[in-house]
């Protein structure tokens, strides 16, 4: 599954999410998703073949958060934003 930053995804909850950040960490691709209609609704997920799996491990989320923000910072810098 080829997913990029700024892609719009529809998940099983029938909501649409924008990919804010994508990183490769510890052998997996991870996604930081934000609900288009409710910016307070965000998800950290990983790709498992053609499936997007939400992460419920708060410790892992804490480790991923600075990596997601670092990736976003680099993308914004590349686009002069």
Buried (B, 14 or more C-beta within 10 A) or exposed (E): EEBEBEEEBEBEEEBEBBBBBBBEEEEEBBBBBBBEEEEEEEBBBBBEEEEBEEBEEEEBBEEBEEBBBEBBEEBEEEEEE
